[in-house]
Amino acid sequence: MIKNLSIHTWITAIALGSILMIVACGDDDTNVLDDEPNDSAEFDRTQLLESLADSLIIPNFESLQGSINSLNDAILTFNGETTQQNLEAAKSAWEQAAIDFQHTSAFGFGPGEVLLGPFTNILGVFPVDEDLVEQRMLEDNFDLSNSFDLDIRGLYTIEYLLYGDPFSTTDIVANFDQDRKDYLLLIITEVKTTVDEIVAEWNSTYRAQFIVDNSTSAGSAISLLYNEFVKDYEIIKNLKIELPAGLTAGIPQDPTFVEAYYSGISSTLIEENFESSKNIYFGRTREGLEFTGFDAYLESVVGGADLVAETIPVVAQIDQTISALPSGRLSENLDDSNVTLLRNQLQDNTKNFKSSMSSLLGISITFNSGDGD
């Protein structure tokens, strides 16, 4: 599949972790606020950070680590005995890893900041550059660690190799030669190493560093987490829905731009990603247990309780629309009215998660999304 080069280059530049570039605080679209939020002296921000670290961030990274380990084992088995049964097992393991990834993608700071930027640049860039993947796998001694190409690595390149084009009749098993096996092993090794290192650092030194850094100034733990939370939320709207559906000005609809194009689980991943956003905001684990989240922080400041009350029904509407997305592949249903409705609802909620929330909490927005809010 050959994509329009200019569009594909643009997508690669802005893909997961790159769309929302960090800018200087003096940018016209950047909110620059006082270091301390209004009337929140009694709120325990250390407890907020501790709750988020222990109830959400570390457990979700550990869940991702477990699913990546399972995927690694399944790939090793498939490479050793390339059968349809082992391929299906590897696909199942991939889907779980992709779901678990959605619950960590907002944590691309601290240990999640790697050589290529947020770790999502290694795990989560899409669409895959199929032509370049096919080229790289034929190169002798290709050194992935010295490559800055983002769209030839990570979970979605693994997806491409395991699933192939969803409209192809090619037998994946019959055509999975040694070059494909070697490249698949190269990619999963980088993914596994990246996640292992993130988990190890959170569990060794970074947790304590994160919890003690309880100011709201730029670069503080709260600021880093909050900005990544907003960026991750905007990626749902901008990259996972708006862009492939052709709702971005000047960019035509392209079904191949959806996340998880090959496996067809795009809608599931959107649901899981939004669930992660809600868990951070409302202070809930994936199992539904409650802890101190950003909503509690908001309720400690003047006007915050009203904002939370305004946000709750909007979030419920988004949940309903996600549930109403058409069954089957999102790539085949981008003209469905619920796709546009979901984009619009996510945009409407951006002010609740971003401009209004940052103003009330006194946390500067340190990136430029171009949303004009």
C-alpha positions in Angstrom: 0.0 0.0 0.0 1.5 3.3 -1.1 0.3 6.3 0.7 0.4 9.9 -0.4 4.0 10.8 0.7 3.2 14.3 1.9 0.3 13.2 4.0 2.2 10.2 5.4 5.2 12.3 6.3 2.9 14.7 8.1 1.2 11.9 9.9 4.5 10.5 11.0 5.6 13.9 12.3 2.5 14.3 14.5 1.8 10.7 15.4 1.2 9.6 19.0 3.5 11.8 21.1 4.5 14.0 18.3 1.3 15.8 17.3 1.4 18.0 20.3 4.9 19.5 20.4 6.2 21.1 23.5 6.5 24.8 23.1 7.9 27.7 25.1 5.7 29.2 27.7 5.7 32.4 25.7 3.7 30.9 22.9 0.5 32.8 22.1 -1.6 29.6 22.5 0.0 28.6 25.8 -1.7 29.3 29.1 0.8 30.8 31.5 -0.5 30.8 35.0 0.7 31.4 38.5 2.5 28.5 40.1 -0.2 28.0 42.7 -3.9 27.3 42.1 -6.6 29.4 43.7 -7.7 28.6 47.2 -6.2 25.1 47.3 -3.9 25.4 50.3 -5.7 22.6 52.2 -5.6 20.1 49.3 -2.9 17.4 49.7 -1.3 17.3 46.4 1.2 14.8 47.7 -1.7 12.4 48.3 -2.9 13.0 44.8 0.5 12.1 43.3 0.8 9.1 45.6 -2.6 7.8 44.7 -2.0 8.2 41.0 1.4 6.5 41.2 0.3 3.6 43.3 -3.3 3.0 42.1 -3.0 3.8 38.4 0.4 4.6 36.8 2.6 1.8 38.2 -0.2 -1.0 38.1 -1.0 -0.1 34.5 2.6 -0.2 33.4 3.0 -3.5 35.2 -0.1 -4.8 33.4 1.4 -3.6 30.1 4.7 -5.3 31.0 2.8 -8.6 31.6 1.0 -8.5 28.3 4.2 -7.5 26.4 5.9 -10.5 28.0 3.1 -12.7 26.9 3.3 -11.3 23.4 7.0 -11.8 23.4 6.6 -15.5 24.3 3.9 -15.9 21.7 6.1 -14.4 19.0 9.0 -16.6 20.0 6.7 -19.7 19.7 5.3 -18.5 16.4 8.8 -17.9 15.0 9.9 -21.3 16.1 6.8 -23.1 14.8 5.0 -21.0 12.3 1.5 -22.5 12.4 -2.0 -21.0 12.1 -2.6 -21.9 15.8 0.5 -20.1 17.0 -0.3 -17.1 14.8 -3.8 -16.8 16.4 -2.2 -17.0 19.8 0.2 -14.2 18.9 -2.7 -12.1 17.6 -4.6 -12.6 20.8 -1.6 -11.6 22.8 -1.1 -8.6 20.6 -4.7 -7.4 21.2 -4.3 -7.6 25.0 -1.0 -5.6 24.8 -2.7 -3.0 22.6 -5.5 -2.6 25.1 -3.1 -2.3 28.1 -1.1 0.2 26.1 -4.1 2.5 26.1 -4.0 2.7 29.9 -0.4 3.9 29.9 -0.2 6.2 26.9 -0.8 9.3 29.1 2.3 8.7 31.2 5.0 9.6 28.7 7.1 11.6 31.2 9.8 10.7 33.7 10.7 7.0 32.9 8.3 7.3 30.0 10.5 9.9 28.3 13.0 7.9 26.2 15.5 8.7 23.5 12.9 9.2 20.8 10.6 11.3 23.1 7.6 9.9 24.9 7.7 6.0 24.9 4.6 6.1 22.8 6.9 7.0 19.9 8.3 3.5 20.2 5.1 1.6 21.1 2.3 3.5 19.5 2.9 5.3 16.2 0.5 4.7 13.4 -0.1 4.4 10.5 2.8 2.0 9.7 4.9 2.8 6.7 4.5 -0.6 5.1 6.9 0.1 2.2 9.7 1.2 4.6 9.1 -1.8 6.9 9.4 -4.2 3.9 12.6 -2.4 2.9 14.2 -2.4 6.3 13.6 -6.1 6.9 15.6 -6.9 3.8 18.6 -4.8 4.9 21.5 -6.8 6.3 22.4 -5.8 9.8 19.7 -3.2 10.1 20.2 -1.3 13.4 16.8 -0.4 14.8 18.4 1.4 17.8 20.1 3.9 15.5 17.0 4.6 13.4 14.8 7.6 14.0 12.0 6.3 11.9 8.9 6.1 14.2 6.5 4.3 11.8 8.5 1.1 11.3 8.6 0.0 15.0 6.3 -0.6 17.9 3.0 -2.4 18.5 1.4 -1.4 15.2 4.3 -2.7 13.1 3.9 -6.0 15.0 0.2 -5.8 14.1 1.0 -5.3 10.5 3.4 -8.3 10.5 0.9 -10.6 12.3 -2.3 -9.5 10.5 -1.2 -8.2 7.1 -3.6 -6.1 5.1 -7.1 -6.9 6.2 -8.3 -7.1 2.6 -5.5 -9.4 1.4 -6.0 -13.1 0.7 -2.3 -13.7 1.4 -1.7 -16.6 3.7 0.4 -15.0 6.5 1.7 -18.3 7.7 2.9 -19.5 4.3 4.7 -16.3 3.6 6.3 -15.7 7.0 9.9 -16.2 5.9 13.1 -15.7 7.9 13.3 -12.0 7.1 9.8 -11.4 8.6 10.7 -13.5 11.6 13.9 -11.6 12.2 12.2 -8.2 11.9 9.3 -9.3 14.2 11.8 -10.4 16.8 13.7 -7.1 16.4 10.6 -5.1 17.0 9.2 -7.0 20.0 12.7 -6.9 21.6 12.8 -3.1 21.5 9.2 -2.9 22.8 9.9 -5.3 25.7 13.1 -3.6 26.6 11.4 -0.2 26.6 8.6 -1.3 28.9 10.9 -3.3 31.2 13.1 -0.2 31.7 10.1 2.1 32.4 8.7 -0.3 35.0 12.0 -0.8 36.7 12.6 2.9 37.0 9.2 3.6 38.4 9.7 0.9 41.0 13.2 2.0 42.0 13.8 5.7 42.2 11.2 7.6 40.2 8.2 6.9 42.4 9.6 8.8 45.3 10.8 11.6 43.1 7.4 11.9 41.5 5.5 12.0 44.8 7.7 14.6 46.5 7.5 17.1 43.6 4.1 18.4 44.5 4.1 22.0 43.2 2.2 23.1 40.1 5.0 24.9 38.3 6.1 23.9 34.8 8.1 20.8 35.0 6.7 19.6 38.3 5.2 16.1 38.6 1.6 17.5 38.5 2.3 19.7 35.5 4.0 16.8 33.6 1.1 14.4 34.3 -1.6 16.9 33.6 -0.1 18.0 30.3 0.4 14.4 29.2 -3.2 13.6 30.3 -4.6 16.4 28.1 -2.3 15.5 25.1 -3.4 11.9 25.3 -7.0 12.9 25.4 -6.6 15.2 22.4 -4.9 12.4 20.5 -8.2 10.4 20.7 -10.0 13.2 18.9 -7.3 14.4 16.6 -5.6 11.2 15.4 -7.9 8.3 16.2 -11.2 9.9 14.9 -10.9 13.2 13.2 -8.0 12.5 10.9 -9.0 9.2 9.4 -12.6 10.3 9.1 -11.5 13.3 6.9 -12.7 15.8 9.5 -9.3 17.6 9.6 -9.2 20.6 7.4 -7.4 19.9 4.1 -6.9 16.2 4.8 -9.1 13.7 2.9 -10.7 10.7 4.6 -8.3 7.8 4.7 -9.4 4.5 6.4 -5.8 3.3 6.6 -5.1 6.1 9.1 -7.2 4.5 11.9 -5.4 3.0 14.8 -5.3 -0.8 14.6 -6.2 -0.8 10.9 -5.1 -4.4 10.4 -6.7 -6.1 13.3 -9.9 -3.9 13.1 -10.1 -3.3 16.9 -9.9 0.5 16.5 -13.2 1.2 18.3 -12.2 -1.0 21.2 -8.9 0.9 21.6 -10.7 4.3 21.5 -13.0 3.1 24.3 -10.1 1.9 26.4 -8.1 5.1 25.8 -11.1 7.2 26.9 -11.6 4.9 29.9 -8.0 5.7 30.8 -8.7 9.5 30.6 -11.7 9.0 32.9 -9.7 7.0 35.4 -7.1 9.8 35.7 -9.7 12.5 36.0 -12.1 10.7 38.4 -9.6 8.7 40.3 -10.5 5.1 39.5 -8.6 2.0 38.9 -9.4 -0.2 35.9 -11.2 -2.5 38.3 -13.4 0.5 39.5 -11.8 1.1 42.9 -11.7 4.8 43.8 -8.7 6.9 44.8 -7.8 10.6 44.8 -8.0 11.9 41.3 -8.1 15.3 39.5 -11.8 15.7 40.3 -11.0 15.8 44.0 -8.3 18.4 43.3 -10.7 20.5 41.3 -13.4 20.4 44.1 -10.8 22.0 46.5 -10.6 25.2 44.5 -13.2 28.0 43.8 -15.3 27.1 40.9 -13.9 23.6 40.6 -17.0 21.7 41.9 -19.1 23.5 39.2 -16.6 22.4 36.5 -16.7 18.8 37.7 -20.6 18.9 37.8 -20.5 20.2 34.2 -18.0 17.6 33.0 -19.8 14.5 34.4 -22.8 14.5 31.9 -20.5 15.4 29.0 -18.3 12.4 29.7 -21.5 10.2 30.0 -22.5 11.4 26.5 -19.1 10.5 25.1 -19.4 7.1 26.6 -22.8 6.6 25.0 -21.5 7.6 21.6 -18.5 5.4 21.8 -20.9 2.5 22.6 -23.0 3.5 19.6 -20.1 3.3 17.1 -21.0 0.9 14.4 -19.9 -2.7 14.9 -17.1 -4.1 12.7 -14.1 -2.2 11.4 -14.1 1.5 12.1 -12.1 2.0 8.9 -15.2 0.8 7.0 -17.6 3.0 8.9 -16.0 6.4 9.0 -19.0 8.1 7.4 -21.3 6.9 10.3 -22.9 9.9 12.0 -21.7 8.7 15.4 -18.1 9.1 14.3 -18.7 12.8 13.6 -20.8 13.2 16.8 -18.0 11.6 18.9 -15.4 14.0 17.4 -17.7 16.9 18.2 -18.4 15.7 21.8 -14.7 15.2 22.5 -14.0 18.7 21.2 -16.7 20.2 23.4 -15.2 18.5 26.4 -11.7 19.8 25.6 -12.4 23.0 27.5 -13.4 21.0 30.6 -10.3 18.9 30.6 -8.0 21.6 29.3 -8.6 25.4 29.4 -11.0 25.6 32.3 -9.3 22.9 34.3 -5.8 24.4 33.8 -7.0 27.9 34.8 -8.7 26.7 38.0 -5.8 24.6 39.1 -3.1 27.0 38.1 -1.3 24.5 35.8 0.2 25.9 32.7 -0.5 24.2 29.4 3.0 23.7 28.0 2.2 22.5 24.6 0.4 23.8 21.5 -2.3 21.6 20.1 -3.7 24.1 17.7 -7.2 23.6 19.0 -7.7 27.3 19.8 -9.1 26.6 23.3 
